[in-house]
Amino acid sequence: MPGTQTQVFRHRVRDHLAPPPVVVRPDDRAEDVVARMVEARASAAVVVDATGRILGILTEQDIVRRIACRRMGERTIDGFMTRPVLTVRDEDPLYVAIGFMRRHRLRHMPVTDLAGRLVGMLYLHEALAVAAGPLVADIDHLTHEDSFEGLRGVKAAQVQLAERLFADHVPAPEIQALVSDINNDLYRRVLRLTLGEMREAGWGEPPVAFCCIVMGSGGRGESFLFPDQDNGFILEDYPDERHTATDRWFVELAERMVRRLDAVGFPLCRGGVMAINPVWRKTLSQWKAQVTMWMRRLHETMLQMCDIFFDFRPVFGEFELARDLRTFVTEAAAANRAFLYQMFEEQAEHRAAVGLFGRFVTERDDPAHRGQVNLKYGGTLPLAEAVRLLALREGIPETSTLGRIAALERKGRIDRNQADYLENAYAFLTGLQLRQQIADYRAGRPAGNFIDPASLTEREADRLREYLKTINEFRSHVRAELTGRIL
């Protein structure tokens, strides 16, 4: 069934937590701890401090090696426990934890929150129950050891997984969401490695809390196989007198991050939408001021910036910064109708690629794709833009296209029939796009968004024509909602 094949990649560790069977303090008597483990039939006891942070772990092997042949007497557990402890975070993807545990031959692992406090245990046999047998090999390929060389292998394995799932008839939007999740996990792993590099190089810890965000298709959870970089940093506010040192630190992080991402398989953004650009690296207050200015100026460049930025999603760091900014953006856009009107006018020419008489609008200028339909700029993008604007007007914080459609239906802004047409249009178009990108990849061509109408079956061509008309009709509806004029 669609969904069952990807759930192991979509679930988080927190979805499969078990309570730790035995939690003890470092000054507890070893004899008492062993007795509690026997009573609970537990294979491990987790040792924590007064705040819940993990100090060590006592396993059955520790008991055999360190305790069984000794007289424990009044000795405390800190003399027998294993430290440091390998842990996994509750927000980590489940498949990453499975791969890590398989590599390190662990039957169970303590789970922590972002602050490092113990929140539960993950048991490998229970986690593996979520994964269908053939997917275990995919998990191993997608969870190479955390090195930059290993992450390059993850990117290649991602393409192969997408190809296999598509061949198994998993819906394209589900594969897109999975690809986006894996990409976001690669961002997290690159940043963790990069922060470690900086500590070793003497840069120390981040001077303030920060959040890395991705934008565009990655922010919508709608990435295809080879997206470029669209990223930025939100920094916690700090005093002006600390700007030089603080910004210097984050410039270094940004430069290292984008180089590493490029090497892993995320090409540099040709438009400079990356954290190395100060436009996309700001404190929370500066971001709010910049967005306010963009929305007030209504200049073409400012509107284009908003178009890129408004679909942002946090991938690493202090997510509360991104949530705060999302709330601000959502409320500001909903209250500024003039901005939404102007955004639509800026995108008015972004129509689906079908003419009045049902003929496909094909590429004329690019010799390599002459006579082909651009499924992105003539299909999914006009739909995503129109859905976004209507969602912003309604104060909907969701960023994915399908999520926005569902939210608009719940609010009564579109009916079930309209939502059904739009959802199916999106699924069909993304399916054609993904199929073409896989074919391009197999043929050694750059993966693109063009499709030759002659390669479609008669039924596929009819459906494509119908769905492109649906998108243009919806754009007319959105324009009437925003401007009071018919497109």
N, C-alpha and C positions, 0 to 999 in steps of 0.2 A: 504494500500500500504506500502511496506517496505520503511522505511525512515520517513513516517509520524508518526509512533509510537515512534520513538526515537528522533525526532527533538527537542522536548522540553528539552530533556536531553543534546543535543549537542549544542543548541543555548546559546549565552552569553547575558547578560543584555544589552550590547551595541547594540545588533541587534534589540532591541525593545524600544529604547529610544524615548521619546517625549520631546520636549523643555519645560522647566519650564514656566508656563503661566505668573507668576509674580515674578520678582527678585528685591529685595529692599535692601537698606543699613540700618544699625541699627539706624541711626540718622534721617531717614525719618519720617515724621509726621504720626501717626497712622491713622488719618482721611484720609490722601491722599492714604495710602496703602489700606484701606478698599474700597475706591472709585475705585482704580485700579482693585481690585479683582472683584467688581461688574461689572465694564465695561468689563473685560475679561471673566466674568462668571467662575471664577476660584474658586476652593474649598480650595486653599492654596496659600500662598506667602512664598518664601524662602528668608531668610535674610542672606546675605553674607558680608564678609569684602572686603577690597580693592583688595585682591589677588584671590577672588572667593571662599574662604573656607567658609563652612557653619557655621553660628553662631546660627541660630534658624529657627523656622518655625511658621507661623501664619495660623491656620486652621479655618474653619467655626465654629468648637466647641470653639476655643479660642475667636472668636468674640462674640459668645453667652454668654460664661461664664465670660469673662473678660472685654469686651468693651461695649456690647449693653446697659447696664444699667448705664454707666458712661459717664461723660462729658470728651471727649478726649482733647479738646482744642489744645494746642501746644505740647502735650505729644508725644514722639517718640515711634516707634514700639518696641524698645528693652525692654520697660516696660511691653509689653503684649505677646511677643512671647514665644513659648515653647522651652526649651533647657534642656539637649542636644538633638540632633536630631538623630533618627534612620535612617541610610543610608545604601545603598548597593553600591558595587563597579561595575564599568562598565565591568570589566573583569570577574566578578563572573558568574557561570553558571545560566541560567535563572531559572532552577527548584529550585535551592537553594533560590533564591530571592522569588519565589512564595511560597515556604514552610515557609519562614521567615515571609512574609506578612500575610499569613493565621494564623500563630501562634499568631501574635501580632494584628490581626484584623485591618490591615492597608489597606486602599483603594489605597493609592499612597505612593511612597517613593522617596526622592531625591537620585540621583545617582551621585557618585563622581569618579574621577580618582584616581590613586595611591597616588597622592599628596594631596588628600582630597578636590580638587576643584570641584565645582558643574558643571556637564556636561549635566544634563537632569533630567527627571522624568520617573518613571516606574509606570504604572497604572495596578492594579491587573486584572481588567476585560479584558484588552487587552492581558496581559501575559497569562491568562488562556485560551484564544482563541486558543493558540498554542497547548494546551494539550487536547488530547482526554479525554472524561469523565472518563473512568476507570483508567487513569493514575494519576488522582489527588490523589487517595489513595496511589499510589506508591510514589508520590512526598512527601506526608506527612511522609511516613515511611523512606524515604531517607534523610529527613531534620529534624531529631530529634534535639531538642535544643542542642546548642553547649556545650556539656559536654562530657567527655571521656566515660561515661556510655552510653550516647546517641549515640555516634559514633560507639560503638559496635553493636548497633541495626541497624545502617545504613549498616554495612558490611553484616549482615544477610539478610537485605531487598534487597541488591544488588543481591545476589544469586537467590532469589525468582523472581526478575524482569527479570534476564537473562533467567531463566527457562521458564517464561511465554512468553517472546518475542520469544524464540526459538520455543516453541509450536505453536506460531502464524506465523511461517515461516519467521521471520526476518532473513536475511542472517547473518551467523556467524561473518564475518569480521566487520559488523556494530555493532553487540553485543559486540565484543571484544573492539572496539573503545569506546563504551559507558561504558563498565566496566573499561577501562583505565581512562576515563574522571572522573568517580566517584571515582576511587582510587586516582587520582591526587587531586581531591577536598578534599578527606579525609586527604591527606598530608597537604593541606593548612589549613584545620580546626584544625588539630593536632598542627601545628606550631603556629597558632594564639593563641590557648589555652596555649601552652607551653611558648610562649613569655610573655603572661600575667602572668603565674605562676612565671616566672623569675623576672618580674618587682616587683611583690608582695614580692618576697623573697629577694629583695634588689640588684639584679644583674643589674638593669637599662636597658637601651636600647642597641641594638647591637652597638659595638664600631665602626664598619664599615659596609657599605652596603654588602649584601650577597645574593646569589641565591641558593636555594635548587634544585638539579636536580635528576631525576630518570633515570635509565639506563636499558639495556636489553629489555625485552618485554614491560615493562612499557614505556620506552623511544620511542619505535616504535608504541605505541598505540595499542598493540596486546596482552594485558593481558588476561589470562583465569581467572577462578574463585578464585583461592587461590594462588596468587603470593607471594613470599617472598620479603624481602626488598633488593633493589639495589639502594642506594642513595648516594649523596655526596653534598658537599658545594663548591661553588666558592665564594671567598671573594674578595672584592675590595682591591687593593694593598695598603699597609700601610708601614711606616718606620720600619726598622728592630728593632729599640729600643723599639717599642711597641709590639713586638711579644709575649712575655711571658703573658702579661695581655690580649691581644687580643685572643690568642689561648686558654687560660684558659676559656674565656667566651664562645667560640664556642665549646670547648670540653663539657662544661656543657650543652649547648643547644643540641648538638648531642646525648649525653647520655640520656637526658630526652626524646628527640624525638623518638629514636629507642625503648626505653622502652614502650612509649605510643603507638607507631605503633604496636608493638608486642601485646600489650594488646587489641588493637582494632581489630586485625585479620591479620596483616602482620607479618609472622614469621621472626625471625632474619635470615639474610643470613649466611649460613654455611661457605661460602667462605670469610666472613668478608668484603663484598662490601657494606660498610655503612660509614656514615660521622664520626662515632667514630674512624675509622681507618685513620691515617694521610695521607695515600696514596690517599684517596678520599676526603680530606679536605684541600684545598690549595687556595692561592691567584690566581688571574687571571694569573699573570706573572709566578708563580710557575707551574700552570697547563700547560702553553705553554711550559715551559722548560721540564716538565716531559713527555709530549706527544712527544716532539722532541727527547728526550732520548729513549723512547720506540721504536720509529720508526727508530732510528739509530742503536740501539743494535741488533734488529732482533732476540732476544733470545726468546725461547719458552714461558717463563713466561711473557715477555713484550708483545708478540703478543696476548696472552690470555687476558692481561689487556686491550689492544686496542679493542679486540673483545667485551668485556663487555662495554667499555666506549663509543665507537663511536656512539651508538644510543641514547645518552643522550638527555633529554628534560627538560626544566625548569618548575617547578611547583609552586614556591613561591619565592617572593623577587624581587630583581632587575634583570629583565629578560635581560637587555642590557648586563650584564656580560656573560650570556649564549650565546647570539647572537654573541658577540665578539669572544668567544671561538669556537663557531660553524664555523664561517668564517675562523678562523685560522686552525682548524682541516681539513676542507674541502679543503682549498688551499694546506696545507702541504701534505695531502694524494695524491691529484691529481698530485703533483710535484714529488712524490717519488715512481716511478714504482717498484723499487727493494723491497720496503716494501710491496706493493700490491701483487707482485709475491710470496713473502715469506708467506704472510697471506694465500694465496690460498694453498700453499704447506702444511702449518700447518693444514689446514682443508681438505686436499685431501681425507682423509678416511671418511669424513662426506657425504656419499652417500645416496641417497634415497633407501628405503628398498625393492628393487626388483632386482632379478638376471637376468642373460643373457637370460634365457628361460622363463621369466615372472613369476617365482616363488617368493613369498614373502620371504624376509629375516626376520626371526622371532627371538625372544629372546631365547637364549640357556642357559645362566648362571643363571638367576634369576628364582628360582623355582615357585615363585608366578605368573610369567608372561611368563613362557615357552610356546613357540608356538604362541605368540602374536606379533603384529607389534607395534613398538614404533613410534607413529605418529609424535612426536616432533623430536627425534634424527634421525629418518628415513624418515622424510617428510618435515615439515615446516622449521626446522632449516637449512638443506642443501639448501633449496630454499632461505631463508632470507639471509644467508651468501653470496651466489653467487650474488644475486641481490645487496647487499650492496657493495661488492667489485667493481662491474661494475659501480655502481652509484658513488662511491668514485673516481674511475678513471676519470669519466666524470665531476667531480666537482659539483655534485648534493648535495645540503644540506639537502634535505628531509630525514626523518628517517623511515617512515613507509614502509613496503614492497610493498604494492599496490601503494603508492605514488611514490616510486622509479621506479616501473615498468612503470607507466604512464609517468614519467619524461624521462626515457630512450627511450620510444617510441617517445615522442615529439622531442628528440634530434636526432632521426634517428638511434639510436644504436641497437634497435630491431624493427622488423616490427609489424604491427597490428596483424597478425596471431600469432606470437610468444607471444606478450603481452596478447592476448586473452587466449591462452593456459595456460600461467603462472598465470593469474588472476583467471581463473577457477580452476586450480590446487590448488591454495592457498585457495579459498573459499570452495572447497570440503573437503580438508584436515582439515581445521579449523572447518568445520561443524561436521565432524566425531569426532574430539577431544572434541568439546563442548558437543555433544550428550553423549559421554562416561563419561565426567566429571559430567554431570547432573545425569546420571544413578548411578555413584559411590556415589554422594552426597545423592541421595535418599536411597541407600542401606546402608548408614553409613560407606562407605569405604573412605579412602583418595582419593581425586580426582587425577587421574593420566593421562597418555598419551598413555596407551596401549589399543589396540583393538584386539579382537579375530577375525581373518578372517572368521571363521565359523559363526559369528554373522551377517555377511553382506549378503545382497541379492546378487544374481548372477550379477545383473546389477551394484550394488555398488562395488563389487569386481573387475569387469572389469574396471570400471571408476578409482578405486584406482590404479590398475595396470598401466593403461594408464597414469595417472597423475604422478606417481612415475617415469615412464620412461621419461616423459617430463622433470622432474626436473633433472635427470641424463644427458639428452641430453643438457639441458641448462648449466649445470656445465661443460660439455665438451666444449661448446661454450665459456664460460667465461675463462676457462683455456687456450684455443687457443688464446683468446684476450690478456690475461695477460702474457703468457709464450711462445706462439708460438708453443706449443706442444699439441697433441691430447690426451685426457684422455682415 
